[in-house]
Amino acid sequence: MVSNWQSRWAVRGATFFLWALAGACAAYWALKLSRPQSLVAVPAVRATTPVDAAAVARLLGFSPRVASPSAPPPGLASRFSLVGVVAGRSRRGAALIVIDGKPARPFRVGGVLEDGLVLQAVEGRKAVLAATAAGPVLLTLELPPLKR
């Protein structure tokens, strides 16, 4: 059986051990935080030279073509699809047009679809596209036939 005297020394020993451990931890962190940080030299970054986009395009096989404003570009009809028309007898109105497979967007008569292409008129189930509002017709879009 443990006497009262032995139990006191066990408690004193455990207390001394815990305080010694706490002191060692405090000393470790004090030394670690008081040490000056070593600075790492960052390598110098060289200035990049600007890239000539035209030279890269020529290198990859691009050849610039000057398109005639009166002739429609090849594949123009395949880029556009007419989804809906709202038109009155005055040939004024709006059309829902899909461009390059993107979601359909509404365009009013006289509105620009993209550079060099204007919605010239809408009538019935058709939309007429031209280079200018009064210019020659470049493309006529028609709604698909009704299913009966």
MDAnalysis code that builds the backbone (N, CA, C; Angstrom):
import MDAnalysis as mda
import numpy as np

u = mda.Universe.empty(444, n_residues=148, atom_resindex=np.repeat(np.arange(148), 3), trajectory=True)
u.add_TopologyAttr("name", ["N", "CA", "C"] * 148)
u.add_TopologyAttr("resid", np.arange(1, 149))
u.add_TopologyAttr("resname", ["MET", "VAL", "SER", "ASN", "TRP", "GLN", "SER", "ARG", "TRP", "ALA", "VAL", "ARG", "GLY", "ALA", "THR", "PHE", "PHE", "LEU", "TRP", "ALA", "LEU", "ALA", "GLY", "ALA", "CYS", "ALA", "ALA", "TYR", "TRP", "ALA", "LEU", "LYS", "LEU", "SER", "ARG", "PRO", "GLN", "SER", "LEU", "VAL", "ALA", "VAL", "PRO", "ALA", "VAL", "ARG", "ALA", "THR", "THR", "PRO", "VAL", "ASP", "ALA", "ALA", "ALA", "VAL", "ALA", "ARG", "LEU", "LEU", "GLY", "PHE", "SER", "PRO", "ARG", "VAL", "ALA", "SER", "PRO", "SER", "ALA", "PRO", "PRO", "PRO", "GLY", "LEU", "ALA", "SER", "ARG", "PHE", "SER", "LEU", "VAL", "GLY", "VAL", "VAL", "ALA", "GLY", "ARG", "SER", "ARG", "ARG", "GLY", "ALA", "ALA", "LEU", "ILE", "VAL", "ILE", "ASP", "GLY", "LYS", "PRO", "ALA", "ARG", "PRO", "PHE", "ARG", "VAL", "GLY", "GLY", "VAL", "LEU", "GLU", "ASP", "GLY", "LEU", "VAL", "LEU", "GLN", "ALA", "VAL", "GLU", "GLY", "ARG", "LYS", "ALA", "VAL", "LEU", "ALA", "ALA", "THR", "ALA", "ALA", "GLY", "PRO", "VAL", "LEU", "LEU", "THR", "LEU", "GLU", "LEU", "PRO", "PRO", "LEU", "LYS", "ARG"])
u.atoms.positions = np.array([
    [0.830, -1.156, 0.000],
    [0.000, 0.000, 0.000],
    [0.889, 1.238, 0.000],
    [0.453, 2.281, -0.639],
    [1.231, 3.488, -0.814],
    [0.981, 4.385, 0.387],
    [2.090, 4.843, 0.910],
    [1.938, 5.725, 2.063],
    [1.702, 7.153, 1.583],
    [1.325, 7.977, 2.499],
    [1.038, 9.366, 2.210],
    [2.311, 10.081, 1.743],
    [3.449, 9.680, 2.345],
    [4.725, 10.285, 2.005],
    [5.124, 9.973, 0.569],
    [4.906, 8.757, 0.112],
    [5.260, 8.351, -1.250],
    [4.357, 9.035, -2.276],
    [3.115, 9.186, -1.926],
    [2.189, 9.810, -2.880],
    [2.539, 11.274, -3.085],
    [3.039, 11.961, -2.026],
    [3.427, 13.360, -2.175],
    [4.595, 13.489, -3.138],
    [5.582, 12.606, -3.031],
    [6.749, 12.662, -3.902],
    [6.365, 12.334, -5.346],
    [5.395, 11.479, -5.583],
    [4.947, 11.168, -6.950],
    [4.298, 12.392, -7.581],
    [3.478, 13.085, -6.797],
    [2.824, 14.294, -7.300],
    [3.876, 15.362, -7.562],
    [4.833, 15.539, -6.651],
    [5.887, 16.539, -6.834],
    [6.724, 16.222, -8.082],
    [7.048, 14.958, -8.296],
    [7.847, 14.548, -9.455],
    [7.100, 14.803, -10.760],
    [5.810, 14.457, -10.792],
    [5.008, 14.680, -11.992],
    [4.878, 16.169, -12.270],
    [4.689, 16.974, -11.235],
    [4.574, 18.413, -11.392],
    [5.875, 18.994, -11.941],
    [7.025, 18.545, -11.357],
    [8.315, 19.019, -11.842],
    [8.515, 18.649, -13.314],
    [8.144, 17.437, -13.687],
    [8.304, 16.981, -15.071],
    [7.454, 17.827, -16.033],
    [6.200, 18.110, -15.672],
    [5.333, 18.924, -16.537],
    [5.859, 20.349, -16.680],
    [6.349, 20.958, -15.572],
    [6.891, 22.306, -15.648],
    [8.181, 22.343, -16.476],
    [9.001, 21.312, -16.360],
    [10.227, 21.235, -17.160],
    [9.876, 21.115, -18.642],
    [8.855, 20.314, -18.964],
    [8.413, 20.174, -20.347],
    [7.868, 21.498, -20.878],
    [7.074, 22.203, -20.085],
    [6.536, 23.506, -20.506],
    [7.667, 24.512, -20.709],
    [8.670, 24.512, -19.830],
    [9.810, 25.415, -19.971],
    [10.618, 25.102, -21.226],
    [10.812, 23.817, -21.524],
    [11.561, 23.433, -22.726],
    [10.812, 23.879, -23.982],
    [9.493, 23.734, -23.995],
    [8.693, 24.193, -25.152],
    [8.796, 25.705, -25.312],
    [8.714, 26.432, -24.207],
    [8.803, 27.891, -24.263],
    [10.183, 28.322, -24.760],
    [11.234, 27.671, -24.312],
    [12.579, 28.010, -24.755],
    [12.751, 27.708, -26.249],
    [12.236, 26.588, -26.696],
    [12.329, 26.223, -28.114],
    [11.686, 27.280, -28.999],
    [10.441, 27.673, -28.661],
    [9.735, 28.657, -29.493],
    [10.360, 30.051, -29.381],
    [10.901, 30.388, -28.214],
    [11.569, 31.692, -28.060],
    [12.804, 31.749, -28.946],
    [13.571, 30.662, -28.984],
    [14.758, 30.636, -29.845],
    [14.372, 30.630, -31.327],
    [13.335, 29.921, -31.663],
    [12.914, 29.813, -33.060],
    [12.381, 31.155, -33.577],
    [11.621, 31.860, -32.748],
    [11.025, 33.122, -33.187],
    [12.006, 34.286, -33.118],
    [13.035, 34.218, -32.262],
    [13.973, 35.330, -32.151],
    [15.070, 35.259, -33.198],
    [15.241, 34.145, -33.878],
    [16.277, 33.990, -34.896],
    [15.876, 34.793, -36.141],
    [16.803, 35.544, -36.739],
    [16.459, 36.303, -37.949],
    [16.165, 35.346, -39.102],
    [15.181, 35.727, -39.888],
    [14.779, 34.901, -41.027],
    [15.826, 35.047, -42.127],
    [16.181, 33.938, -42.722],
    [17.125, 34.002, -43.835],
    [16.347, 34.387, -45.092],
    [16.844, 35.370, -45.805],
    [16.176, 35.838, -47.011],
    [16.679, 35.050, -48.206],
    [15.747, 34.621, -49.029],
    [16.085, 33.868, -50.225],
    [16.101, 34.838, -51.394],
    [17.151, 34.833, -52.161],
    [17.252, 35.725, -53.312],
    [16.324, 35.227, -54.415],
    [15.502, 36.120, -54.922],
    [14.579, 35.786, -56.002],
    [15.295, 36.040, -57.324],
    [15.247, 35.068, -58.229],
    [15.919, 35.296, -59.510],
    [15.252, 36.437, -60.272],
    [16.070, 37.219, -60.941],
    [15.568, 38.358, -61.708],
    [14.795, 37.856, -62.919],
    [13.673, 38.499, -63.201],
    [12.844, 38.135, -64.339],
    [13.258, 38.983, -65.527],
    [13.526, 38.314, -66.636],
    [13.892, 39.046, -67.834],
    [12.638, 39.593, -68.500],
    [12.772, 40.762, -69.076],
    [11.641, 41.355, -69.789],
    [11.387, 40.543, -71.057],
    [10.105, 40.211, -71.291],
    [9.767, 39.437, -72.480],
    [9.637, 40.375, -73.671],
    [10.063, 39.897, -74.801],
    [9.936, 40.696, -76.010],
    [8.535, 40.518, -76.577],
    [7.951, 41.569, -77.125],
    [6.606, 41.440, -77.678],
    [6.610, 40.512, -78.897],
    [5.541, 39.748, -79.021],
    [5.410, 38.790, -80.110],
    [4.684, 39.447, -81.273],
    [5.208, 39.279, -82.462],
    [4.579, 39.811, -83.663],
    [3.508, 38.815, -84.111],
    [2.242, 39.155, -83.875],
    [1.146, 38.243, -84.177],
    [1.041, 37.937, -85.665],
    [1.329, 38.918, -86.498],
    [1.252, 38.701, -87.948],
    [2.309, 37.699, -88.397],
    [3.515, 37.796, -87.822],
    [4.583, 36.867, -88.194],
    [4.234, 35.443, -87.756],
    [3.670, 35.308, -86.570],
    [3.266, 33.986, -86.090],
    [2.154, 33.424, -86.972],
    [1.217, 34.265, -87.359],
    [0.125, 33.807, -88.224],
    [0.662, 33.342, -89.577],
    [1.590, 34.094, -90.161],
    [2.192, 33.668, -91.429],
    [2.953, 32.364, -91.262],
    [3.640, 32.214, -90.136],
    [4.391, 30.992, -89.868],
    [3.460, 29.785, -89.796],
    [2.265, 29.996, -89.258],
    [1.293, 28.909, -89.137],
    [0.434, 28.728, -90.382],
    [0.701, 29.496, -91.436],
    [0.023, 29.277, -92.703],
    [-1.149, 30.178, -92.994],
    [-1.342, 31.227, -92.226],
    [-2.453, 32.143, -92.474],
    [-2.088, 33.077, -93.613],
    [-2.989, 33.205, -94.562],
    [-2.771, 34.170, -95.639],
    [-3.961, 35.116, -95.662],
    [-3.727, 36.410, -95.430],
    [-4.836, 37.361, -95.390],
    [-5.473, 37.507, -96.769],
    [-6.800, 37.529, -96.760],
    [-7.554, 37.701, -98.004],
    [-8.396, 38.957, -97.879],
    [-8.437, 39.720, -98.927],
    [-9.280, 40.905, -98.959],
    [-10.579, 40.497, -99.636],
    [-11.683, 40.526, -98.873],
    [-12.967, 40.109, -99.415],
    [-13.663, 41.286, -100.080],
    [-14.294, 41.016, -101.166],
    [-15.062, 42.029, -101.878],
    [-16.347, 42.288, -101.096],
    [-16.730, 43.562, -100.843],
    [-17.931, 43.826, -100.053],
    [-19.212, 43.416, -100.769],
    [-19.193, 43.287, -102.100],
    [-20.423, 42.936, -102.796],
    [-20.653, 41.425, -102.844],
    [-19.598, 40.644, -102.746],
    [-19.749, 39.193, -102.814],
    [-19.828, 38.619, -101.404],
    [-20.786, 37.722, -101.165],
    [-20.885, 37.142, -99.824],
    [-19.704, 36.199, -99.572],
    [-19.207, 36.179, -98.359],
    [-18.128, 35.267, -98.046],
    [-18.602, 33.820, -98.202],
    [-17.684, 32.907, -98.549],
    [-18.110, 31.521, -98.704],
    [-18.622, 30.970, -97.380],
    [-19.672, 30.202, -97.454],
    [-20.251, 29.590, -96.260],
    [-21.100, 30.525, -95.439],
    [-21.454, 31.682, -95.992],
    [-22.252, 32.646, -95.246],
    [-23.610, 32.056, -94.882],
    [-24.224, 31.341, -95.816],
    [-25.543, 30.758, -95.555],
    [-25.479, 29.694, -94.465],
    [-24.350, 28.997, -94.346],
    [-24.254, 27.940, -93.341],
    [-24.050, 28.503, -91.938],
    [-23.662, 29.759, -91.811],
    [-23.433, 30.362, -90.498],
    [-24.711, 30.881, -89.849],
    [-25.743, 31.158, -90.652],
    [-26.955, 31.790, -90.141],
    [-28.140, 30.861, -90.300],
    [-29.036, 30.936, -89.321],
    [-30.264, 30.156, -89.385],
    [-31.397, 31.011, -88.818],
    [-32.497, 31.060, -89.547],
    [-33.654, 31.851, -89.123],
    [-34.538, 30.987, -88.234],
    [-34.859, 31.490, -87.050],
    [-35.664, 30.741, -86.089],
    [-37.076, 31.312, -85.993],
    [-37.204, 32.632, -86.134],
    [-38.518, 33.253, -86.027],
    [-38.552, 34.620, -86.667],
    [-39.767, 35.040, -87.072],
    [-39.949, 36.336, -87.724],
    [-41.171, 37.005, -87.119],
    [-41.041, 38.305, -86.854],
    [-42.178, 39.135, -86.462],
    [-42.202, 40.272, -87.466],
    [-43.199, 40.257, -88.357],
    [-43.219, 41.249, -89.433],
    [-44.638, 41.721, -89.698],
    [-44.716, 42.993, -90.103],
    [-45.991, 43.557, -90.529],
    [-45.966, 43.738, -92.037],
    [-46.948, 44.412, -92.578],
    [-47.004, 44.618, -94.031],
    [-45.986, 45.645, -94.500],
    [-45.449, 46.427, -93.612],
    [-44.493, 47.471, -94.004],
    [-43.071, 46.937, -94.128],
    [-42.864, 45.653, -94.021],
    [-41.560, 44.991, -94.086],
    [-40.647, 45.432, -92.945],
    [-41.210, 46.018, -91.922],
    [-40.463, 46.372, -90.714],
    [-40.787, 45.307, -89.673],
    [-39.880, 45.022, -88.800],
    [-40.136, 44.035, -87.759],
    [-38.827, 43.553, -87.167],
    [-38.813, 42.285, -86.791],
    [-37.626, 41.704, -86.169],
    [-37.520, 40.242, -86.560],
    [-36.337, 39.697, -86.383],
    [-36.104, 38.293, -86.701],
    [-35.233, 37.680, -85.611],
    [-35.499, 36.418, -85.299],
    [-34.656, 35.643, -84.389],
    [-33.685, 34.860, -85.252],
    [-32.393, 35.158, -85.100],
    [-31.394, 34.546, -85.973],
    [-30.311, 33.879, -85.122],
    [-29.956, 32.650, -85.513],
    [-28.863, 31.918, -84.885],
    [-27.606, 32.193, -85.705],
    [-26.533, 32.620, -85.033],
    [-25.264, 32.884, -85.710],
    [-24.225, 31.911, -85.164],
    [-23.634, 31.125, -86.059],
    [-22.575, 30.161, -85.713],
    [-22.996, 29.187, -84.616],
    [-24.248, 28.784, -84.573],
    [-24.706, 27.792, -83.611],
    [-24.910, 28.313, -82.202],
    [-24.727, 29.608, -81.973],
    [-24.944, 30.196, -80.652],
    [-26.449, 30.374, -80.452],
    [-26.904, 30.641, -79.234],
    [-28.338, 30.851, -79.010],
    [-28.889, 31.977, -79.881],
    [-30.160, 31.827, -80.290],
    [-30.796, 32.804, -81.176],
    [-30.885, 34.163, -80.490],
    [-30.648, 35.217, -81.283],
    [-30.752, 36.581, -80.785],
    [-31.719, 37.349, -81.667],
    [-32.481, 38.275, -81.074],
    [-33.400, 39.076, -81.890],
    [-32.667, 40.244, -82.549],
    [-33.021, 40.515, -83.808],
    [-32.472, 41.646, -84.554],
    [-33.620, 42.392, -85.204],
    [-33.643, 43.723, -85.057],
    [-34.644, 44.547, -85.729],
    [-34.169, 44.867, -87.133],
    [-35.106, 45.223, -88.005],
    [-34.746, 45.632, -89.359],
    [-33.841, 46.848, -89.260],
    [-32.712, 46.791, -89.949],
    [-31.714, 47.851, -89.888],
    [-30.620, 47.565, -88.870],
    [-30.809, 46.530, -88.036],
    [-29.814, 46.188, -87.028],
    [-28.639, 45.431, -87.629],
    [-27.474, 45.614, -87.039],
    [-26.247, 44.976, -87.524],
    [-26.101, 43.608, -86.858],
    [-25.997, 42.549, -87.695],
    [-25.778, 41.207, -87.176],
    [-24.323, 41.036, -86.782],
    [-23.438, 41.459, -87.628],
    [-22.006, 41.481, -87.372],
    [-21.397, 42.451, -88.364],
    [-20.119, 42.660, -88.303],
    [-19.475, 43.639, -89.183],
    [-19.794, 43.350, -90.643],
    [-20.369, 44.321, -91.322],
    [-20.646, 44.193, -92.744],
    [-21.901, 43.428, -93.083],
    [-22.793, 43.201, -92.135],
    [-24.023, 42.458, -92.416],
    [-25.173, 43.066, -91.613],
    [-26.226, 43.478, -92.347],
    [-27.361, 44.183, -91.755],
    [-28.638, 43.423, -92.100],
    [-29.586, 43.395, -91.156],
    [-30.911, 42.844, -91.446],
    [-31.661, 43.909, -92.235],
    [-31.853, 43.664, -93.532],
    [-32.426, 44.672, -94.422],
    [-33.947, 44.691, -94.358],
    [-34.591, 43.509, -94.335],
    [-36.048, 43.464, -94.323],
    [-36.512, 42.106, -93.811],
    [-37.728, 42.073, -93.302],
    [-38.387, 40.816, -92.945],
    [-39.766, 40.810, -93.582],
    [-40.186, 39.648, -94.048],
    [-41.526, 39.527, -94.629],
    [-41.947, 38.071, -94.523],
    [-43.178, 37.858, -94.120],
    [-43.709, 36.498, -94.020],
    [-42.795, 35.561, -93.255],
    [-42.181, 34.638, -93.991],
    [-41.309, 33.636, -93.403],
    [-39.852, 33.830, -93.850],
    [-39.475, 35.063, -94.204],
    [-38.137, 35.350, -94.726],
    [-37.490, 36.512, -93.982],
    [-36.154, 36.501, -94.001],
    [-35.353, 37.628, -93.521],
    [-34.270, 37.876, -94.568],
    [-34.094, 39.131, -94.925],
    [-33.149, 39.500, -95.979],
    [-31.952, 40.188, -95.336],
    [-30.737, 39.696, -95.665],
    [-29.500, 40.268, -95.138],
    [-28.738, 40.951, -96.269],
    [-28.120, 42.097, -95.963],
    [-27.348, 42.848, -96.950],
    [-26.170, 43.514, -96.259],
    [-25.277, 44.092, -97.091],
    [-24.111, 44.779, -96.540],
    [-24.513, 46.112, -95.911],
    [-25.508, 46.774, -96.507],
    [-26.032, 48.033, -95.955],
    [-27.555, 47.966, -96.010],
    [-28.203, 48.908, -95.354],
    [-29.667, 48.905, -95.316],
    [-30.277, 49.102, -96.693],
    [-29.589, 49.778, -97.621],
    [-30.130, 50.020, -98.957],
    [-29.336, 49.284, -100.035],
    [-28.383, 48.451, -99.641],
    [-27.518, 47.778, -100.598],
    [-28.146, 46.532, -101.199],
    [-27.395, 45.849, -102.079],
    [-27.901, 44.634, -102.715],
    [-28.011, 43.490, -101.691],
    [-28.938, 42.582, -101.961],
    [-29.189, 41.448, -101.066],
    [-28.007, 40.485, -101.127],
    [-27.473, 40.127, -99.954],
    [-26.395, 39.142, -99.882],
    [-26.923, 37.746, -99.578],
    [-27.967, 37.674, -98.753],
    [-28.471, 36.374, -98.311],
    [-29.924, 36.510, -97.894],
    [-30.724, 35.530, -98.267],
    [-32.111, 35.477, -97.820],
    [-32.275, 34.236, -96.967],
    [-32.674, 34.435, -95.711],
    [-32.920, 33.323, -94.799],
    [-34.402, 33.015, -94.793],
    [-34.756, 31.741, -94.783],
    [-36.160, 31.347, -94.738],
    [-36.380, 30.398, -93.578],
    [-37.577, 30.496, -92.987],
    [-37.952, 29.554, -91.933],
    [-38.149, 28.173, -92.536],
    [-37.877, 27.114, -91.786],
    [-38.138, 25.773, -92.305],
    [-39.633, 25.608, -92.580],
    [-39.998, 24.727, -93.530],
    [-41.413, 24.546, -93.836],
    [-42.188, 24.017, -92.628],
    [-43.457, 24.409, -92.564],
    [-44.322, 23.951, -91.475],
    [-44.618, 22.461, -91.619],
    [-44.642, 21.769, -90.499],
    [-44.987, 20.348, -90.514],
    [-46.492, 20.228, -90.354],
    [-47.125, 19.488, -91.242],
    [-48.577, 19.334, -91.163],
    [-48.955, 17.918, -90.909],
])
